[in-house]
Amino acid sequence: MKASAPWTALCVCVCVCVSVKRTEHSPGRFSNATLVRLSEYLSAGYKKGVRPVRDWRQTTMVAIDLMVYSILSVDEKNQVLTTYIWYRQQWVDEFLVWNPEDFDDVKQVSIPTTNVWVPDILINEFVDVGKSPDIPYVYVRHNGLVRNYKPIQVVTACSLNIYNFPFDVQNCSLTFQSWLHIINDINITLIRTPDEVKFDKSLFMNQGEWELLHILSKYKSFSIDENDHYAEMKFHVVIRRRPLFYTVNLLLPSIFLMLMDIVGFYLPPDSGERVSFKITLLLGYSVFLIIVSDTLPATAIGTPLIGVYFVVCMALLVISLTETVLIVRLVHKQDLQPPVPNWLKRLVLEKVPLLLCIRDKHKFCPVLSRGSDLSRYTEHNMNTARCNHRNCDSTKDSDRGLGLVPPSRDSAPIMDSILLEICSIRQFLDKRDECRDIAKEWLQVGYVLDVLLFRVYLVAVLAYSITLGTLWSVWQYA
């Protein structure tokens, strides 16, 4: 038992020596790692919860920059703009300074964001958290300059004006400011000049619905309680909608339907085809509005001008159909139709043709051109013989003068009956001719009124179209 004691002590000494050697060689794999030494040097005694200045009176100047990469969506109903931006901010951390000669001439190093002080600069218009990638590192230079570059999906509130849709230009702002620190602690400036920020479109994806016009930047300091002042940097992102899709799918079909309505006036008003044609156009336009209703932006603030345009076009189609129904009712031939009043004759058949530069008003009524004018029918009616029992004697006297044998007394009742039937037929024909003359007068009045109302309707449509076209052109190229 005593002999084994020295061997036990020897084994214990060997094990202790081996463990000491392992402990001595365990940090050896990092002994020549410059970045590790630099990281340990920078993190030694560093307090990330304290603003990194040696003199607390010194302001930390945070320089920021913004580049728009894409316009993801514009929600007019909820007044929300979703953009994807590249955001850059940099500041000087006086506690992250080293001499590059002491660390193999290393002038910059990446450090986890969670290990350094980061300014609390936020966007005031944030309404939702976007799906932004997490960038866990920041770059630190030897002079203490910290660069924090990251892409951000920004979901912000924006006051969208859709009155000029689809030729609208939207101006949405992104306001960056420190949520807590006053201007004496944290101030904000730009990395680049305002002109460089304004016209920089190098990263913007220019194939979507929206086109980036420019980005305006504006610095401002404000106070809430007149004691503490805060700094903010506001970027105005000005975008314009590309109207080609909406022009082809919304405006052109509506214009074509309105042109077909104008062409429908060349159908004869005394035929029923015009009424059915215009009813078909009205139904087709109603179906068109139902289809495009989901395409139009909907807000509780106002209605876009294109919605007013569609409503007015629908109203014009209804007015056109009403005018056609009235004209067809006016020229419709009826036996019990009253004569045309004299004042209406003078107004419509004499003054209106002069106003419309109509020299030959019969060319608008082909039925009248096949016969003579209305005076011939009137003169013919005035010279018609009135035949009855009393003037039948003149017929008998003329028969005697011609040497004809007068009929016997037995045949006199038969002849009287025949003469009465002939007079009745003649009176019926005269009455029919009179009704035809009245119908032709109404037909002529209807044709003249149809031309008058058509020209008034055409002037209204042209004035309305020119006004809207001018407004949209001004908005498009302003």
C-alpha positions in Angstrom: 0.0 0.0 0.0 2.8 2.4 0.8 4.6 1.5 -2.5 1.6 2.5 -4.6 1.4 6.0 -3.1 4.2 7.5 -5.2 2.6 6.2 -8.5 -0.7 7.8 -7.5 0.9 11.1 -6.9 2.8 10.9 -10.2 -0.5 10.2 -12.1 -2.2 13.2 -10.5 0.7 15.5 -11.4 0.6 14.3 -15.0 -3.1 15.0 -15.3 -2.7 18.4 -13.8 0.0 19.3 -16.2 -2.0 18.1 -19.2 -5.0 20.2 -18.1 -2.8 23.2 -17.6 -1.3 22.8 -21.1 -4.8 22.5 -22.6 -5.9 25.7 -20.8 -2.9 27.5 -22.0 -3.4 26.5 -25.6 -7.2 27.0 -25.8 -7.0 30.7 -26.6 -4.1 30.2 -28.8 -6.3 29.8 -32.0 -7.5 33.4 -31.6 -4.1 34.8 -30.6 -3.3 36.0 -34.1 -6.9 36.9 -35.1 -6.8 40.7 -35.7 -10.5 41.1 -35.9 -11.1 39.3 -32.7 -8.6 41.4 -30.9 -10.2 44.5 -32.4 -13.7 43.4 -31.4 -12.5 42.7 -27.8 -10.8 46.1 -27.8 -13.9 47.9 -28.9 -16.3 46.0 -26.7 -14.2 46.4 -23.5 -16.2 48.7 -21.3 -18.6 49.8 -24.1 -22.1 51.0 -23.0 -24.6 50.7 -25.8 -27.3 52.4 -23.8 -25.5 55.7 -23.6 -25.2 58.3 -26.3 -21.6 57.9 -27.6 -20.1 61.3 -26.9 -17.4 62.3 -24.4 -19.0 65.7 -23.8 -22.7 65.5 -23.1 -23.2 69.0 -24.6 -22.1 67.8 -28.0 -24.8 66.9 -30.4 -24.8 63.6 -32.3 -25.3 64.4 -36.0 -27.1 61.6 -37.8 -26.8 61.8 -41.6 -29.5 59.9 -43.5 -30.3 59.1 -47.1 -33.2 57.6 -49.0 -33.5 55.8 -52.4 -36.8 54.4 -53.7 -36.5 50.9 -55.1 -40.1 50.1 -56.0 -43.7 51.2 -55.5 -45.4 48.0 -54.3 -49.0 49.2 -53.9 -51.2 52.2 -53.6 -54.4 51.6 -51.6 -56.8 54.5 -52.4 -59.5 53.2 -50.2 -57.4 53.0 -47.0 -55.1 55.8 -48.0 -52.0 53.6 -47.6 -48.8 53.6 -49.7 -46.4 50.6 -49.7 -42.9 51.3 -50.9 -39.6 49.4 -50.8 -36.7 51.8 -50.1 -33.0 51.6 -49.4 -32.3 53.5 -46.2 -28.9 54.7 -45.1 -27.9 56.4 -41.9 -24.5 57.1 -40.4 -23.1 58.8 -37.3 -19.9 59.2 -35.3 -19.4 57.0 -32.2 -16.6 58.5 -30.2 -16.2 55.2 -28.2 -15.5 53.1 -31.3 -12.2 54.6 -32.3 -8.8 52.8 -32.8 -5.5 53.2 -34.5 -5.3 51.0 -37.6 -1.5 50.5 -37.2 -2.2 48.6 -34.0 -4.5 46.2 -35.7 -2.8 45.2 -39.0 -4.0 48.3 -40.7 -7.7 47.4 -40.3 -9.7 50.5 -41.1 -13.2 49.2 -40.8 -15.0 46.3 -39.2 -18.5 44.9 -39.0 -20.1 44.7 -35.6 -23.5 43.3 -34.6 -26.2 46.0 -34.4 -27.2 44.8 -31.0 -23.8 45.6 -29.6 -23.7 49.3 -30.5 -25.7 52.4 -29.8 -28.3 53.1 -32.6 -30.3 56.3 -32.9 -34.0 56.0 -32.4 -35.0 57.5 -35.8 -38.4 56.4 -37.0 -40.8 57.2 -39.8 -43.8 59.2 -38.5 -46.2 57.9 -41.2 -45.7 54.2 -40.3 -49.1 52.4 -40.1 -47.9 48.8 -40.4 -44.8 46.7 -40.1 -43.5 45.7 -43.5 -41.7 42.5 -44.5 -38.2 43.9 -44.3 -35.1 41.7 -44.2 -33.1 41.8 -41.0 -29.6 43.2 -41.4 -27.8 42.2 -38.2 -24.5 44.2 -38.8 -23.2 47.7 -39.1 -19.9 48.9 -40.5 -17.6 50.9 -38.1 -14.6 52.8 -39.4 -11.5 53.5 -37.4 -12.5 57.2 -36.9 -15.8 56.1 -35.2 -18.0 56.5 -38.2 -20.9 54.0 -38.0 -22.8 53.1 -41.2 -26.1 51.4 -40.9 -27.5 50.5 -44.4 -30.6 48.4 -44.8 -33.6 47.9 -47.1 -37.0 48.7 -45.6 -40.6 47.9 -46.8 -42.4 51.0 -45.7 -46.2 50.9 -45.2 -47.2 54.5 -44.6 -50.3 56.6 -44.5 -50.6 59.0 -47.4 -53.3 61.5 -48.4 -54.2 60.3 -51.9 -56.1 62.6 -54.2 -57.9 60.5 -56.8 -59.9 63.2 -58.5 -57.6 63.2 -61.5 -57.6 59.4 -61.9 -56.1 57.9 -64.1 -54.0 60.9 -64.8 -53.2 61.6 -61.1 -50.0 62.6 -59.4 -49.5 61.6 -55.8 -47.2 63.3 -53.3 -46.5 61.1 -50.2 -44.2 62.1 -47.4 -41.8 60.1 -45.3 -40.8 62.0 -42.2 -37.7 60.8 -40.3 -37.1 62.0 -36.8 -35.9 60.9 -33.4 -38.8 59.8 -31.4 -37.4 60.8 -28.0 -34.2 62.8 -28.3 -34.3 66.6 -28.7 -32.3 68.5 -31.2 -29.5 69.2 -28.7 -28.9 65.5 -28.4 -29.6 64.2 -31.9 -29.8 66.3 -35.1 -30.5 65.1 -38.6 -28.8 66.0 -41.9 -28.4 64.5 -45.4 -25.6 62.4 -46.7 -26.0 63.7 -50.2 -27.1 67.1 -51.5 -30.9 67.7 -52.0 -30.4 67.8 -55.8 -28.7 64.5 -55.8 -31.5 63.0 -53.8 -34.2 64.7 -56.0 -33.2 63.3 -59.3 -31.7 59.9 -58.3 -33.7 57.1 -60.1 -30.8 54.6 -60.5 -32.4 52.0 -58.3 -36.1 52.5 -59.1 -37.8 49.7 -61.0 -39.5 51.6 -63.8 -41.8 48.9 -65.2 -44.9 49.1 -62.9 -48.0 51.1 -62.8 -46.4 54.1 -61.1 -43.6 56.3 -62.3 -41.2 58.0 -59.9 -40.9 61.7 -60.8 -38.6 63.0 -58.0 -37.9 63.0 -54.3 -37.9 66.3 -52.5 -36.1 66.6 -49.1 -36.8 69.3 -46.5 -35.3 69.8 -43.1 -37.4 71.2 -40.3 -37.2 71.8 -36.5 -40.3 72.0 -34.5 -41.4 72.2 -30.9 -44.3 70.7 -29.1 -44.4 72.5 -25.8 -42.1 75.5 -26.8 -39.3 74.2 -24.6 -37.8 71.2 -26.4 -37.2 71.3 -30.1 -37.0 68.3 -32.3 -35.3 67.8 -35.7 -37.0 66.1 -38.7 -36.1 65.3 -42.3 -39.1 65.0 -44.6 -38.9 63.3 -48.0 -41.7 64.0 -50.5 -42.0 61.0 -52.8 -43.8 62.3 -56.0 -45.2 59.5 -58.2 -47.4 59.5 -61.3 -49.7 56.8 -62.5 -49.3 55.5 -66.1 -52.7 55.9 -67.7 -52.4 53.7 -70.7 -54.1 50.7 -69.2 -57.1 52.7 -68.0 -57.3 54.6 -71.2 -57.6 51.5 -73.3 -59.9 49.6 -70.9 -62.1 52.4 -69.6 -62.1 55.5 -71.8 -62.0 54.1 -75.3 -65.0 51.7 -74.9 -67.0 54.5 -73.4 -66.0 56.8 -76.3 -66.9 54.1 -78.9 -70.4 53.6 -77.3 -71.0 57.4 -77.4 -70.0 57.5 -81.1 -72.4 54.8 -81.9 -75.2 56.7 -80.1 -74.4 59.7 -82.3 -74.5 57.5 -85.4 -77.9 56.2 -84.4 -79.4 59.6 -85.1 -79.0 59.0 -88.8 -81.6 56.2 -88.6 -85.1 57.4 -89.8 -87.1 58.7 -86.9 -90.4 57.3 -88.2 -89.0 53.8 -87.9 -88.9 51.8 -84.7 -85.3 50.7 -85.3 -83.8 53.8 -83.7 -85.6 53.2 -80.4 -84.4 49.6 -80.1 -80.9 50.6 -81.2 -80.6 53.2 -78.5 -82.1 50.9 -75.8 -79.5 48.3 -76.7 -76.7 50.9 -76.4 -78.1 52.0 -73.0 -78.1 48.4 -71.7 -74.6 47.8 -73.1 -73.3 50.9 -71.3 -74.9 49.7 -68.0 -73.1 46.3 -68.3 -69.9 48.2 -69.1 -70.2 50.3 -65.9 -70.8 47.2 -63.8 -67.7 45.6 -65.2 -65.4 48.6 -64.6 -66.8 49.5 -61.2 -64.2 47.3 -59.5 -61.4 49.1 -61.4 -62.3 52.6 -60.2 -60.7 53.7 -56.9 -63.2 54.0 -54.1 -62.8 56.5 -51.3 -65.1 58.2 -48.8 -63.6 61.6 -49.5 -64.6 62.2 -53.1 -65.3 60.7 -56.5 -62.8 60.7 -59.4 -63.6 62.8 -62.4 -63.8 59.7 -64.6 -66.7 58.5 -62.5 -68.5 61.8 -63.1 -67.6 61.3 -66.8 -69.3 57.9 -66.9 -72.4 59.2 -65.1 -72.7 62.1 -67.5 -72.3 59.7 -70.5 -75.1 57.5 -69.1 -77.2 60.7 -68.7 -76.5 61.7 -72.3 -77.6 58.2 -73.5 -80.8 58.5 -71.5 -81.5 62.0 -72.9 -80.8 60.6 -76.4 -83.3 57.8 -75.9 -85.9 60.2 -74.5 -85.5 62.5 -77.5 -85.9 59.5 -79.9 -89.1 58.4 -78.1 -90.6 61.9 -78.4 -89.7 62.2 -82.0 -91.1 58.8 -82.9 -94.3 59.6 -81.0 -94.5 62.9 -82.9 -94.2 61.5 -86.4 -96.3 58.4 -85.7 -99.3 58.4 -88.1 -102.7 58.3 -86.4 -106.1 59.0 -87.9 -107.2 61.1 -84.9 -104.1 63.3 -84.9 -105.0 67.0 -84.5 -103.7 69.5 -87.1 -100.4 71.2 -86.5 -101.0 74.6 -84.7 -100.1 77.6 -86.8 -97.6 79.0 -84.3 -95.8 75.6 -84.4 -95.8 75.8 -88.2 -94.3 79.2 -88.2 -91.7 78.4 -85.6 -90.6 74.9 -86.7 -91.2 75.0 -90.5 -90.1 78.6 -91.1 -87.7 79.9 -88.4 -85.9 76.8 -87.3 -84.9 75.8 -90.9 -83.3 79.2 -91.3 -81.5 78.8 -88.0 -80.2 75.4 -89.0 -79.3 76.6 -92.6 -81.9 74.2 -94.1 -82.8 75.5 -97.5 -85.0 72.6 -98.7 -86.9 71.2 -95.7 -88.5 68.5 -97.9 -85.1 66.7 -98.2 -85.5 65.7 -94.5 -88.9 64.2 -95.3 -88.7 61.9 -98.4 -92.5 61.2 -98.2 -93.3 64.7 -99.1 -90.9 64.9 -101.9 -92.8 62.3 -103.9 -95.9 64.5 -104.1 -96.5 68.2 -104.5 -96.6 70.5 -101.5 -99.4 70.7 -99.0 -101.3 73.5 -100.8 -102.1 71.2 -103.7 -103.8 68.8 -101.2 -105.7 71.6 -99.6 -106.8 73.1 -102.9 -107.9 69.7 -104.0 -110.0 69.3 -100.9 -111.6 72.7 -101.3 -112.6 72.0 -104.9 -114.2 68.6 -104.0 -117.9 68.4 -104.8 -120.3 67.9 -102.0 -122.8 65.4 -103.1 -126.2 64.8 -101.4 -129.9 64.6 -102.1 -130.2 68.3 -102.9 -127.4 68.6 -105.5 -128.4 65.4 -107.3 -130.8 67.5 -109.5 -127.8 69.3 -111.1 -126.6 65.9 -112.3 -130.1 65.1 -113.8 -130.2 68.5 -115.6 -126.8 67.8 -117.1 -128.0 64.4 -118.3 -131.0 66.0 -120.1 -128.7 68.6 -121.8 -126.7 65.7 -123.2 -129.9 64.1 -124.7 -129.9 61.2 -122.2 -133.2 59.6 -121.4 -134.1 60.3 -117.8 -134.7 57.3 -115.7 -138.2 56.2 -114.9 -139.9 56.7 -111.6 -139.3 53.1 -110.7 -135.5 53.4 -111.1 -135.3 56.7 -109.2 -134.8 55.2 -105.7 -132.1 52.9 -107.0 -130.2 55.8 -108.6 -130.5 57.9 -105.4 -129.1 55.1 -103.4 -126.2 54.7 -105.8 -125.5 58.4 -105.7 -125.5 58.4 -101.9 -123.0 55.6 -101.8 -120.8 57.4 -104.3 -121.0 60.6 -102.2 -120.1 58.6 -99.1 -117.1 57.1 -100.8 -116.0 60.5 -101.9 -116.3 62.0 -98.5 -114.3 59.1 -97.0 -111.5 59.6 -99.6 -111.5 63.3 -98.8 -111.3 62.6 -95.1 -108.4 60.2 -95.7 -106.5 62.7 -97.8 -107.0 65.3 -95.0 -105.6 62.9 -92.4 -102.7 62.1 -94.6 -102.0 65.8 -95.0 -102.0 66.3 -91.3 -99.7 63.3 -90.8 -97.3 64.6 -93.4 -97.3 68.0 -91.6 -96.4 66.3 -88.3 -93.8 64.2 -90.0 -92.1 67.3 -91.4 -92.2 69.0 -88.0 -90.7 65.8 -86.5 -87.9 65.7 -89.0 -87.0 69.3 -88.4 -87.1 68.9 -84.6 -85.0 65.8 -84.9 -82.3 67.7 -86.8 -82.4 70.5 -84.2 -82.2 68.2 -81.2 -79.5 66.2 -82.8 -77.3 69.2 -83.4 -77.9 70.4 -79.8 -77.0 67.0 -78.5 -73.9 66.9 -80.7 -72.7 70.3 -79.5 -73.2 69.2 -75.8 -71.2 66.0 -76.4 -68.4 67.8 -78.1 -68.2 70.5 -75.5 -68.2 68.0 -72.7 -65.5 65.9 -74.5 -63.3 68.9 -75.2 -63.5 70.1 -71.6 -62.5 66.7 -70.1 -59.8 66.2 -72.7 -58.3 69.6 -71.9 -58.3 69.0 -68.2 -56.7 65.6 -68.5 -54.1 66.9 -70.9 -53.2 69.7 -68.5 -52.9 67.2 -65.6 -50.9 64.8 -67.6 -48.2 67.3 -68.9 -48.3 69.8 -66.0 
